[in-house]
Amino acid sequence: LIAYNEKYNDYSFFRLDKIKNIKNSNLPIVEPNQKINDFVKSCVYMYGGESEKVVLKCNIDILDHVLEMFGKDVEIEAIDSMYFKVTLKVNVVGLRMWIMQYIECVDVLYPKHLKDDIREMLKEALKRY
């Protein structure tokens, strides 16, 4: 469920299975608008928040996965026959998880802080294995 969250003064995702004591507020239903659409497009794995520009180098094998996750209106540019570059405007919290899922096929080109975050996550994971 996507709804306005007064605590954050913005939209949030709410898991229906976690909602307790539901009641009808008699508030009017709001039709989706561009702000809601932009919110949904910027979220990865339902993590909302500030969006930022991200550029990834991806193996061509995951092109369908990229389009499935981020939609067809992302900027995609061929690098060569094996790789493409995709430019996104997303929240990086959820994107980090998506990148880790495809770590063998994705390289962060921009921003540097995201590349550094991924590197630190991998270092910490290596300590456990």
Beta strands, then each sheet from edge to edge (+ up, - down):
strand 1: 2-5
strand 2: 10-13
strand 3: 52-59
strand 4: 75-78
strand 5: 83-90
strand 6: 106-110
sheet 1: 1+ 2-
sheet 2: 4+ 5- 3+ 6-
end
